[in-house]
Every structure is written in structure tokens, then in C-alpha cells.
Amino acid sequence: MSSYPPLVPPGPDLTPAQLTRYSRHLLVPGIGAEGQRRLLAARVAVVGAGGLGSPIIAYLAAAGVGNLTVIDDDVVDPSNLQRQVIHRDDAVGTPKTDSAAGFVASLNPDVSVTTVRARITPGNAEELLAGHHLVLDGADNFPTRYAVSDACAALGLPEVWAAVLRFDAQVACFVPGRPDSVTLRDLYPVPPRPEDVPSCAEAGVLGALVGQVGSLMATEAVKLICGFGEPLAGRLLLIEALTQRTREVRLRPAPADASAPQARSAPPEPRRPLSVLSVEDVAAILTDPDRPALLDVREPAEHALGTLPDSLAVPLGDVLAWESLEGHLPEGPVIVYCKIAPRARRAAAHLAGLGHPDVRLMDGGMLAWAERIDPRYPRY
């Protein structure tokens, strides 16, 4: 039993074929034939068909969740295949929504899939999520996560949420309509700056961990739909894969003014605006012996993939630990770069704050360099 009532009324009686397909569910206390009928009648929105979305979609489809809406605006990239297990090599370059729909169709004919190739924003989130019983958020960025959470709160929709980076993960359920209900804004009242939160593309992620976490999210969804067990509502599950330890943190509603803009002091502005160079600008001066120094602030594993000639390779964390410029950089201007831009921008701002007179930023980083200057550098 559960203190949370089932989200979905039971659908029609199971057919003989369904009794066979879902026979292992029928033996599980809390599911049984009635719970399986609830699953088949459920309408569930999955935000993101990537690392978390892949196991979510796979296990919800296998469980017989009858109506899945898959929302994603991206296409399958070779770098996705390390962890996004519903996509195949021959799907590279195709929309993830189409690849996901094909996977579900081959797995379970009981499940219908609605594909929405779009990025969720505050302006469209309520429209895209309305009409579902439950939302699972597998997004990989905070703007989308906040848009989903705010829409779910406004619509009164339960949400299963998670985030994964490298070896660490967080999982929670946000179930509205209860005295102790919380949302993502109670967990993170103020959005972090983009440069403070590296993405999986910048920091990496253990592929098997997203499978573990996505499966947990699918489990929470089945519990909420059928109304059994104790959901992760009002609780945050923290997972640390290096030691395979977990711990739990109780969540409470944040104070009413916690999300006000003044709740976080603004970061100090650099003493002067940063000069931004395109990769074409940098390529044009690369062989000039008097060009500025190049500073690559990616991680050592990224440095091993290739750097621009004669670059200083210093991870961002080391740069931010510098308390002065002495002994770290040669005299003269410096061009800072990373994979895309956020880490380089943060490093450049720190150097300017230390008093460096001429810090420049290579916009687009090594990804833009590989795309527009030299394709021999790997895209990752």
C-alpha cells in the first residue's frame, strides 16, 4: 500500500496476449492485473530522449505504459551512443524522437508514442505537458528543468526528476497537492550560472550510471501510476557511483522569497569587457610568432584529445586557484579556450579580475575549431 493514491484509473481488461506479456507484473504485489491496466491507460511525458530518457523510455515501454510523449529537439550524435542505449549506429543524424519511437514500436505494440521535436521553454511547457498523468524530466540543463518543474507545478502534475554528472546523481519526485509538496525550486531556489555547472559534454558521464538512474526514475513512475510503495517525494536520493554509496536528504519547501533575484549576490564584473575572437580570428594568427599565448582550460583527458599548437594546458580548477598572475602565464595577451566557451569565459573573467591587462576568449572552443577550421580534431 501507499499513502499516494494511484495516478491513473484502470483501463480495459487485459487480453490473453497481455496476460502473457505482463505475467511477471501480475505477480508483483501492488501491480497485479489492476495495476497493469493502470499502466496501459497512463499518459506519460518524457522530456529528453538522451542519457536518462533512453532507459526511461525503454523500461516504461516494456512495462506497458500505454501512451508515451517523447519531447526532444536534438539529433542522434556518435558521442551519444556510449550511453543512450535506445539509439543505434544507423540512427546517427536522425531526430532522437524518431529513433525513440522506432525503438518502442519494435519493443511493444501496446505502446503508442507521440513525438514532439521541440525544446521546452517557459513559453511552451504548459501546452506540451498538459493532458498527461505524469512527467519524467531527463533534461540535461537547468533552464529546461526549471521550465518543466514550473509547468508541472502550475498544472498539478507529478514529476520524476534526476540529474547525472560524471559519477554522481540525484533523483527526486515532486508531487503537488500535499502539505509538504516541494518542487525543483525548493531544491535549487536560484538557478546556477551556466559557467558554474558543466554539462556532460564538458565534464563527462559514466554511461552505466545514467542507465541505473533512468531505471530508478522508471520505477518511481510505475509506483506513482499504480499507487504502491513509497515514492521519493519530499526526499532527494544521492548516488555516488565510485563507491556505490547512496544517501537521502529530506526536502522542505523553500521560504517564499528564496527565488527572488536578490537572493544571490551578483558575481563581480571583470574590470574591462572581455575581447571575443572567432575560431577564424585565431586561425589567422596561429602561425604568427608574436601571437598571444593560448590557454586551454579543459580537463587533462580532454587535453589528450588534442590542443592548439603550443598551448598551455591548465584545467579550469587550477586556474581558479591562482591568487596572482605571477609565474603562471608569459607576458603579453592571452587567448583562453575550452570545449565550447563557458569554462573559458569563467577562466578569462578570473584572469581579468587578477589584473591581467589583455585577456581574450576564443568563442566556440575546440568544438567550433573542429567544425570550421580543422576536422582532424575529434568532436566529443
Sequence and secondary structure as in RCSB ss.txt:
>XXXX:A:sequence
MSSYPPLVPPGPDLTPAQLTRYSRHLLVPGIGAEGQRRLLAARVAVVGAGGLGSPIIAYLAAAGVGNLTVIDDDV
VDPSNLQRQVIHRDDAVGTPKTDSAAGFVASLNPDVSVTTVRARITPGNAEELLAGHHLVLDGADNFPTRYAVSD
ACAALGLPEVWAAVLRFDAQVACFVPGRPDSVTLRDLYPVPPRPEDVPSCAEAGVLGALVGQVGSLMATEAVKLI
CGFGEPLAGRLLLIEALTQRTREVRLRPAPADASAPQARSAPPEPRRPLSVLSVEDVAAILTDPDRPALLDVREP
AEHALGTLPDSLAVPLGDVLAWESLEGHLPEGPVIVYCKIAPRARRAAAHLAGLGHPDVRLMDGGMLAWAERIDP
RYPRY
>XXXX:A:secstr
  SS  SS   S   HHHHHHTHHHHTSTTTHHHHHHHHHH EEEEE SSTTHHHHHHHHHHHT SEEEEE   B
  GGGGGT TT  GGGTTSBHHHHHHHHHHHH TT EEEEE S   TTTHHHHHTT SEEEE  SSHHHHHHHHH
HHHHHT  EEEEEEEBTEEEEEEE  SSTT   HHHHSSS   GGGS  HHHH B HHHHHHHHHHHHHHHHHHH
HT S   BTEEEEEETTTTEEEEEE     TTTTSGGGS      SS  EEE HHHHHHHTT TTS EEEE S H
HHHTT   TT EE  HHHHHH SSSTTTS SS EEEE SSSHHHHHHHHHHHHTT S EEEETTHHHHHHHHT T
TS   
